[in-house]
Amino acid sequence: MMESLERPFGELPAALVDEVLKRTEDLGQKLLSDFEQVRARRQEWRESLKRAGLLHRDAEVPYMPIPTTCGVDGSYAIERLLASDLVAAAAVAVEGLTPPSETRYWPEPRHQVWVETEAHEAETGTILRALMIGMELELASRAPHEVVFLDGSLTTPLIYFNQALNKSQDALHLHTTVHLLDQVTLVLEAYLTVLASTRSDRCWLAIPKYTTRREIGQEMGWPNAYDDRGLLSFLLEPGEYTSPRVLQQPSEPWHLDLTPLTPAIRQTAERMVDKITSSLGEIQVVYYRPYPWLPALRLEMSRTVAENQARLATVLHGVRHQCGAPAVMEPYPLYMADRMVKHLPKAIPTFRQVTSQYIAETYRGNIGEIFLGLHGYRTESGV
């Protein structure tokens, strides 16, 4: 492993490496041109933000005590074996840096996990991914902290759930599918809690690392080549944030196909989905750059949080307090949760090996059949 890190081109044909290196010069010129264009128009675009009343400083909001925080993230992995698939999904919640005056709620990380063996199925990853994000939402909705950070967009769960439910009809033989369908109402309830954020002592905040949305860019008439987060990372000064803007809506209305559910569950789920889609239409977006070493952070939150100056101040103060380390490019609890769950795919082969050893000790047939049947071809994973 160390050798591959030290010699990244060691296994590639020399001619291929030479061609890639030649093309990187052209790529560098294109990127340089983009950076120069942003630098040349930076002041112009900043002035347009000021004229539109979109630019603010965090010193303008009321001073609030440092809130307690936690971050939630998840991952899943599928070990494709000769005879079957070994699947695992986990969600982890990690408490943020605790103010000296506060008592820690969670001395140890909280988690949910699902591990199962499944028959070979192409859509296992789609189902497992929805289960993973459902576990994230359940952990987030039960967190006792004042500000709860979620990795990704607030729209992502609905997209994942819809994809999984559409595929579930063809994968009812999977244990993971059955478990997901059993948990649907609990997961939707947790999702609605996060989206609505009606409790005045709780704020749920989604912070996607990668985004293509352009709420502010469309309003200001900026070039389509730049997404909001990328451009605002160069425009915002440390300590500045943008006025809340309604989340960019899709070309078609939000929806969730509940056909696979039983009639009794479907009726309850439909009521919650109506509230969820309504809440998604009111989600607000704020970009905030707390320190010079950070890019602009995209903060997605409920309208009830964004339109309340005290709650917005609590959110901004929580983000700023958890981003104090220059080496960490996101709030500390999200960074820690991300690091933990990313080790799940790496651990799957070890889990397989332990399982193989246990079976080999009790199997009465040819032991070679065990190691052949549990031979792993590849590990698929996602976060």
URZI-V722233 format. One record per backbone hydrogen bond with DSSP energy under -1.0 kcal/mol. CO is the residue of the C=O (numbers start at 1). NH is the residue of the N-H. E is the energy in kcal/mol with one decimal. If there is no record, write none. Layout:
{{CO/NH/E} {CO/NH/E}}
//
This chain:
{{1/5/-1.6} {2/6/-1.9} {3/7/-1.9} {7/10/-1.8} {9/12/-1.4} {13/17/-2.0} {14/18/-2.3} {15/19/-2.0} {16/20/-2.3} {17/21/-2.4} {18/22/-1.9} {19/23/-1.9} {20/24/-1.5} {23/27/-2.0} {24/28/-2.5} {25/29/-1.8} {26/30/-2.0} {27/31/-2.5} {28/32/-2.4} {29/33/-2.1} {30/34/-1.9} {31/35/-2.4} {32/36/-2.4} {33/37/-2.0} {34/38/-2.1} {35/39/-2.4} {36/40/-2.3} {37/41/-1.6} {41/45/-2.6} {42/46/-2.5} {43/47/-2.4} {44/48/-1.8} {45/49/-1.8} {46/50/-2.1} {47/51/-2.6} {48/52/-1.7} {49/54/-2.5} {50/53/-1.4} {54/243/-1.6} {56/241/-2.4} {57/60/-2.0} {68/147/-2.2} {69/96/-2.8} {70/149/-3.2} {71/94/-2.7} {72/151/-1.4} {73/92/-3.1} {75/90/-2.6} {76/382/-1.9} {77/88/-2.3} {78/380/-2.8} {79/86/-2.3} {80/377/-3.2} {84/81/-1.9} {85/118/-2.9} {86/79/-3.3} {87/116/-2.3} {88/77/-2.8} {89/114/-2.8} {90/75/-2.2} {91/112/-2.0} {92/73/-2.2} {93/110/-2.2} {94/71/-2.7} {99/102/-2.0} {110/93/-2.9} {112/91/-2.4} {114/89/-2.4} {116/87/-3.1} {118/85/-3.1} {121/124/-1.2} {123/127/-1.9} {124/128/-2.9} {125/129/-2.3} {126/130/-1.4} {127/131/-1.9} {128/132/-2.4} {129/133/-2.1} {130/134/-1.8} {131/135/-1.9} {132/136/-1.8} {133/137/-2.1} {134/138/-2.0} {135/139/-2.2} {136/140/-2.5} {137/141/-2.7} {138/142/-1.2} {146/203/-1.9} {147/70/-1.4} {148/205/-3.1} {149/72/-2.2} {150/207/-2.7} {155/159/-1.6} {156/160/-2.7} {157/161/-2.9} {158/162/-2.4} {159/163/-2.2} {160/164/-2.4} {161/165/-2.8} {162/166/-2.1} {163/167/-1.6} {164/168/-1.4} {167/170/-1.2} {168/171/-1.4} {171/174/-1.6} {174/178/-1.8} {175/179/-2.4} {176/180/-2.3} {177/181/-2.6} {178/182/-1.9} {179/183/-1.4} {183/187/-2.5} {184/188/-2.8} {185/189/-2.1} {186/190/-1.9} {187/191/-2.6} {188/192/-2.5} {189/193/-1.9} {190/194/-2.0} {191/195/-2.5} {192/196/-2.7} {193/197/-2.0} {199/202/-1.3} {203/148/-2.9} {205/150/-2.8} {206/300/-2.6} {213/228/-1.7} {214/218/-2.5} {215/219/-1.3} {216/220/-2.5} {217/221/-1.0} {217/222/-2.2} {223/226/-1.6} {227/231/-2.1} {228/232/-3.0} {229/233/-1.4} {231/234/-1.4} {231/235/-1.3} {232/236/-2.6} {237/240/-1.9} {239/58/-3.1} {240/289/-2.4} {241/56/-2.4} {245/285/-2.9} {258/261/-1.7} {262/266/-3.1} {263/267/-1.8} {265/269/-2.6} {266/270/-2.7} {267/271/-1.2} {268/272/-1.5} {269/273/-2.7} {270/274/-2.1} {271/275/-1.4} {272/276/-2.5} {273/277/-2.9} {274/278/-1.7} {275/279/-2.3} {276/280/-2.4} {277/281/-1.1} {279/282/-1.5} {283/247/-3.0} {284/301/-2.5} {285/245/-1.8} {286/299/-3.2} {287/242/-2.1} {288/297/-3.1} {289/239/-3.2} {291/294/-1.5} {297/288/-2.0} {299/286/-2.5} {300/206/-2.4} {301/284/-2.9} {302/306/-2.3} {303/307/-2.3} {305/308/-1.0} {308/312/-2.9} {309/313/-2.2} {310/314/-1.9} {311/315/-2.2} {312/316/-2.6} {313/317/-2.6} {314/318/-2.4} {315/319/-2.5} {316/320/-2.5} {317/321/-2.4} {318/322/-1.5} {320/323/-1.1} {322/332/-2.6} {325/328/-1.7} {331/335/-2.1} {332/336/-2.5} {333/337/-2.4} {334/338/-2.5} {335/339/-2.2} {336/340/-2.1} {337/341/-2.4} {338/342/-1.8} {340/343/-1.3} {341/344/-1.7} {343/347/-1.4} {344/348/-1.2} {347/351/-2.1} {348/352/-2.5} {349/353/-2.0} {350/354/-2.3} {351/355/-2.4} {352/356/-2.6} {353/357/-2.2} {354/358/-2.2} {355/359/-2.5} {356/360/-2.5} {357/361/-1.4} {359/363/-2.3} {366/369/-1.6} {367/371/-1.4} {368/372/-1.9} {369/373/-2.6} {370/374/-2.0} {372/375/-1.2} {373/83/-2.2} {375/82/-1.2} {378/80/-2.7} {380/78/-3.2} {382/76/-2.6}}
//
